[in-house]
Each structure stands twice: as structure tokens, then as C-alpha cells.
């Protein structure tokens, strides 16, 4: 199984760390298992925690800005991980609980002409 790299966009109530803290994510049926790349600490986030989700592009990155039961959760990932099967599966799992807004940003970022959208 492939893994997904999640990079924190801000402190949150789910995964410890500051801006740019990286986690390896394994997408499971009902939750995501997140392992801190530096400390190897493991955390789990149930998809049922998601209340809102929206894609946005900033600083040349694709961000998923979410509201969960216990507060905001914002993350990005390198382009190759968003395009990966694991990345697509993560989006599907979140989308099954709450509709992700602005999917067009995802399509722009992972599409062939993404450089045009990054530097507008």
C-alpha cells in the first residue's frame, strides 16, 4: 500500500506540530493513520470527525482546509502525492462524509497545465 505525505498548515487539535510538520498517512476504511516522520508518533483521525472541507491554492501548494469536531485542520501535500492512488483514496474517503468544496482547485493543481494556475 502506498502512503500519502501530509504537511501541516497550522497547529491543530489532532496532530502535534507546527507549520510544515510532515506525517506519513495510511488511508484506512474509516480513518487515517498518521505517523510523524521525525518522531514516529502515531495518531488516528476518523473521517467522521470531518464537518467541512475545501481546497485552496496558496504559496504554490494545494491546501485542504477542514473543520473537524475539535477545530480546524489544514494541510497540504506534494503534487505527486495528491495525484497518487492513496491521495485520490483519501479525497474519496473525506468526500464520502462531507462534500469537499472547490474540487476545481484540485483538478487545476494535479492537471497538465498546473504551472499556469500556480503563478496567476
C-alpha positions in Angstrom: 0.0 0.0 0.0 1.2 3.4 -0.9 1.4 6.2 1.7 0.4 9.9 1.5 2.6 12.7 2.8 0.5 15.2 4.8 2.2 18.6 5.7 0.6 20.6 8.4 -0.5 24.2 7.6 -1.1 25.3 11.2 -1.2 23.9 14.7 -4.4 21.9 15.4 -6.1 19.7 17.9 -5.4 16.4 16.1 -1.7 16.2 15.1 1.1 17.8 17.1 3.4 20.1 15.2 3.8 23.5 13.6 3.7 24.7 10.1 5.4 22.2 7.7 5.4 19.2 10.2 5.2 16.1 8.0 3.2 12.9 8.6 3.0 9.7 6.6 -0.6 8.8 6.2 -2.1 5.4 5.6 -5.7 5.7 4.3 -7.9 3.1 6.0 -11.7 2.5 5.5 -12.9 4.6 8.4 -9.9 6.6 9.5 -6.5 7.9 8.5 -3.4 6.7 10.4 -0.8 9.5 10.6 2.8 8.8 11.7 5.1 11.8 12.4 8.1 11.5 10.1 10.6 12.7 12.8 9.3 11.2 16.0 7.4 8.1 14.6 4.5 9.0 16.9 1.2 7.6 15.6 -2.2 9.2 15.6 -5.5 8.4 14.0 -8.2 10.7 12.7 -11.7 9.3 11.9 -13.3 10.6 8.8 -16.5 11.0 10.8 -14.7 14.0 12.5 -14.8 16.0 9.3 -17.6 18.7 9.1 -16.3 20.9 6.3 -13.5 20.7 3.7 -12.4 23.0 0.9 -9.4 23.0 -1.4 -7.4 26.2 -1.9 -4.1 27.1 -3.5 -1.6 29.3 -1.7 2.2 29.6 -1.7 2.3 27.3 -4.7 0.7 24.5 -2.7 -2.7 22.8 -2.8 -4.2 23.0 0.7 -7.2 21.1 2.1 -8.8 23.4 4.7 -11.0 21.5 7.0 -13.2 21.9 10.0 -13.4 18.9 12.3 -15.3 18.3 15.5 -12.5 19.8 17.6 -11.4 22.6 15.4 -9.6 23.5 12.1 -7.3 21.1 10.4 -5.3 22.4 7.4 -2.8 20.5 5.4 -1.0 20.3 2.0 0.9 17.6 0.2 3.4 17.5 -2.6 1.8 17.3 -6.0 2.8 13.7 -6.7 1.0 12.6 -3.5 -2.2 14.4 -4.4 -2.1 12.6 -7.7 -1.3 9.2 -6.2 -3.9 6.4 -5.7 -3.6 6.9 -2.0 -4.2 10.7 -2.3 -7.2 10.0 -4.5 -8.5 7.5 -2.0 -8.1 10.0 0.9 -10.1 12.5 -1.1 -12.8 9.9 -1.7 -13.0 8.9 1.9 -13.3 12.5 3.1 -15.8 13.3 0.3 -17.9 10.4 1.4 -18.5 12.1 4.8 -18.6 15.8 3.7 -18.5 17.3 0.2 -15.1 18.9 -0.5 -15.6 22.3 -1.9 -13.6 23.7 -4.8 -12.6 20.4 -6.3 -11.7 22.5 -9.4 -8.5 23.7 -7.5 -7.5 20.0 -7.1 -8.1 19.4 -10.8 -6.0 22.5 -11.7 -3.2 21.6 -9.3 -3.0 18.0 -10.5 -3.6 18.7 -14.2 -1.1 19.1 -17.0 -1.3 22.9 -17.0 -0.9 23.4 -13.3 2.0 25.8 -13.6 -0.4 28.3 -15.2 -2.6 28.2 -12.2 0.2 28.4 -9.7 1.6 31.7 -11.0 -1.5 33.6 -11.9 
